[in-house]
């Protein structure tokens, strides 16, 4: 895992290369194949949680799958993808997050450690798929990009739009950022259209705080 604290005081973010180990990656690809080759992928514009424009039009035309909707309690506990999320519970990771947001004059450096809930979505981008400028309805977003080698597409880069930061889509690269950042994914252009499942995958985990009982 190679972490970088990036951005400026207005839009800092944490970028990590080689987020998954080789062993984790092998297991995760098997799970992705199971989830996507069983026709579980659905068009994002048909889902309730896709971001929409002011005129109520979906801002993405990619595909997605929700792992937890396909697993029993046992499957949930043994899923390589869902178990990999536990990496963020490491105290060293929390230190990286604090370092990332320490100079923002906000509470962001401490908020992440207080999150107690998450949800995970797998996205898949084929030819001409994109995600226009939007924000996430969660406190933090953790997104990992994956694709099969050799890379069979151009585009698919991630951008933090308000300060015009573009981040190259590199396989096994992860970004953590506050969900309220406006961000986008540029269109994916497949090079060899005869190669199946050779587009851009993303594993997005969204973190939130579920409030407990409130004393009155």
Residue, then its C-alpha position, 0 to 999 in steps of 0.5 A: x500500500x502506497x499512500x499519498x496525501x494530495x490536493x490543496x487546503x480546499x480539496x484534500x484527498x487521500x490517494x493509495x496505490x496497491x490498495x489490495x494485496x496480490x492475494x486479496x486481488x485474486x479473491x476479489x476478481x473471482x468475486x467480481x466474476x461471480x457477481x457480474x457474469x451471473x447477470x446481476x449487473x443493472x443499469x445505474x439509471x434504473x436504480x433509486x440511488x443514482x445521482x440525478x440532474x436538476x431536471x431529474x435525469x440520471x447522471x450516469x449510464x454505467x452498470x452496478x451491482x450491490x453485493x449485499x443484495x445477493x448474499x446470505x448472512x454467511x456470504x456477507x461475512x465471507x465476501x472478500x470485497x466486503x471484508x476488505x473494507x475492514x482495512x479502514x479500521x486500522x489505526x494507521x489508516x485513521x492517522x492517514x485520514x487525519x493527516x489528509x484533512x488536518x489543515x482544512x479548518x474543519x472537523x473532517x480530520x476527526x469525523x471519519x473515525x466516528x463513522x459507524x456504517x457503510x454500504x458498498x457498490x460495484x460499478x462497471x463502465x463499458x464503451x461510452x459509459x460515464x458519470x457526470x458531475x455529482x456528489x454523494x449523499x454520504x460523509x466519505x467515499x472510498x473508491x477503488x478502480x480495477x481493470x483487467x490487464x492489458x488495459x483495454x480502454x482510454x478515459x475513465x479518469x476521476x475528477x474533483x470538478x470544482x478545482x479541476x483535479x483529474x486523477x488517472x484511472x490506475x488499476x488497484x488505485x484507491x481514493x478517499x474523499x468527502x462525499x460532498x466534493x463534486x466529482x465525475x468520471x470521464x467517458x470510457x472508450x473501449x479499444x477492442x470491443x471483442x474482449x468481454x468484461x474488459x472495461x473499468x470496474x470500481x468498488x465504492x464504499x460509502x461511510x456514514x454515521x448512524x445516530x444512536x439514541x438521543x437523550x432529551 
